[in-house]
Amino acid sequence: MKEMITVNEVSKLAGISIRTLHYYDEIGLLKPQHKTNSKYRLYSGKDIEKLWQILFFKELDFPLCKIKEIINNPEFDKNEALKKHKKLLLEKRKRIDKIITSIDETIMKGFEINMIKTFNNENFEKHKEEAIEKYGNTAKQSYKRTSKYSKTQWEEINEEANTIYIGLAQNMDKGASDETIQQLVDQWKNHITKYYYDCTLEIFKGLGQLYVEDERFTKNIDKTKKGLAYFMKEAMDYYCENN
């Protein structure tokens, strides 16, 4: 695939409408990383991979709000998600096979009361809820905490975050493993836990990866100093490996 493709090409490739892709952009589910000078959307390989993940979840009947919550979660693990997708799809196939068998039996010998059991979707829904629960917790915690903050509190939270950013930026030349850097990284992890959600080492490492994979995060962090997002990712990796 070439480096960037248009919305029309993505539509043909994935078999979904241009209007749907525009809608995904509007709600922040899939925002292409680039646009032409004429404001036409251009999709990168990472954008297409993200769409692939979205379509997997849609195939499993996840609502768009939950899909957005899951794939934007720093704890999101692509390989683990694929294993979960496979498990859910196998459950779905098993149920469909039972329904087909039920139709054949009804044609052969008429309806029997027990045939209604073929529509039981309990296992599929159970596994689906497990996936939502795993990836939805941090978003729920974050919303529950942040929705209560006043304007003054937000100003204090942002000031604290900026102080940590500036501290990291001013000491980048010392390297990711430096003691001062690691103390600031620890402050950053505690900042997230205190104001947003319980930030485990697993989530923290995933968050660092998100800083370099999601252009929105990279641009925002690099406002303090160019290259800070990548430096934070390295420092957070070191922190997680040594704690």
CORZI-V85116 format. One record per backbone hydrogen bond with DSSP energy under -1.0 kcal/mol. CO is the residue of the C=O (numbers start at 1). NH is the residue of the N-H. E is the energy in kcal/mol with one decimal. If there is no record, write none. Layout:
{{CO:NH:E} {CO:NH:E}}
This chain:
{{5:43:-3.3} {6:10:-2.3} {7:11:-2.3} {8:12:-1.9} {9:13:-2.4} {10:14:-2.8} {11:15:-1.5} {11:16:-1.1} {17:21:-1.7} {18:22:-2.4} {19:23:-2.1} {20:24:-2.5} {21:25:-1.7} {22:26:-2.3} {23:27:-2.2} {24:29:-2.0} {24:30:-1.6} {25:28:-1.1} {34:42:-2.6} {36:39:-2.2} {40:36:-2.5} {42:34:-1.3} {43:5:-2.0} {44:48:-2.1} {45:49:-2.1} {46:50:-2.1} {47:51:-2.2} {48:52:-2.3} {49:53:-1.9} {50:54:-2.2} {51:55:-2.7} {52:56:-1.7} {53:57:-2.0} {54:58:-2.4} {55:59:-2.3} {56:60:-1.0} {57:62:-2.3} {58:61:-2.1} {63:67:-2.2} {64:68:-2.6} {65:69:-1.6} {66:70:-2.4} {67:71:-2.7} {68:72:-1.4} {70:73:-1.3} {73:76:-2.2} {77:81:-2.5} {78:82:-2.1} {79:83:-1.9} {80:84:-2.1} {81:85:-2.9} {82:86:-2.5} {83:87:-2.1} {84:88:-2.5} {85:89:-2.9} {86:90:-2.5} {87:91:-1.8} {88:92:-2.4} {89:93:-2.9} {90:94:-2.4} {91:95:-2.0} {92:96:-2.3} {93:97:-2.7} {94:98:-1.8} {95:99:-2.0} {96:100:-2.5} {97:101:-2.4} {98:102:-2.4} {99:103:-2.0} {100:104:-2.2} {101:105:-2.4} {102:106:-2.2} {103:107:-2.3} {104:108:-1.8} {105:109:-3.1} {106:110:-2.1} {112:115:-1.9} {113:116:-1.9} {114:117:-1.7} {115:118:-1.6} {116:119:-1.5} {117:120:-2.0} {121:125:-2.3} {122:126:-2.1} {123:127:-2.3} {124:128:-2.2} {125:129:-2.5} {126:130:-1.7} {127:131:-1.7} {128:132:-2.1} {129:133:-2.7} {130:134:-2.3} {131:135:-2.0} {132:136:-1.8} {136:140:-2.1} {137:141:-2.7} {138:142:-2.7} {139:143:-2.5} {140:144:-2.5} {141:145:-2.2} {142:146:-3.0} {143:147:-2.0} {145:148:-1.3} {146:149:-1.2} {150:154:-2.3} {151:155:-2.0} {152:156:-1.9} {153:157:-2.6} {154:158:-2.8} {155:159:-2.0} {156:160:-2.2} {157:161:-2.3} {158:162:-2.6} {159:163:-2.0} {160:164:-1.7} {161:165:-2.5} {162:166:-2.9} {163:167:-2.2} {164:168:-2.4} {165:169:-2.8} {166:170:-2.5} {171:174:-2.0} {172:175:-1.5} {175:178:-1.4} {178:182:-2.6} {179:183:-2.0} {180:184:-1.9} {181:185:-2.4} {182:186:-2.1} {183:187:-1.9} {184:188:-2.1} {185:189:-2.3} {186:190:-2.3} {187:191:-2.3} {188:192:-2.1} {189:193:-2.2} {190:194:-2.7} {191:195:-2.2} {192:196:-2.6} {192:197:-1.6} {198:200:-1.1} {200:204:-2.8} {201:205:-2.4} {202:206:-1.9} {203:207:-2.3} {204:208:-1.9} {205:209:-1.7} {206:210:-1.9} {207:211:-1.6} {209:213:-1.7} {210:214:-2.3} {214:218:-2.1} {215:219:-2.7} {216:220:-1.9} {217:221:-2.7} {218:222:-2.5} {221:224:-1.6} {225:228:-2.1} {227:231:-2.0} {228:232:-3.0} {229:233:-2.0} {230:234:-2.0} {231:235:-2.6} {232:236:-2.9} {233:237:-2.2} {234:238:-2.2} {235:239:-2.1} {236:240:-2.4} {237:241:-2.1} {238:242:-1.0}}
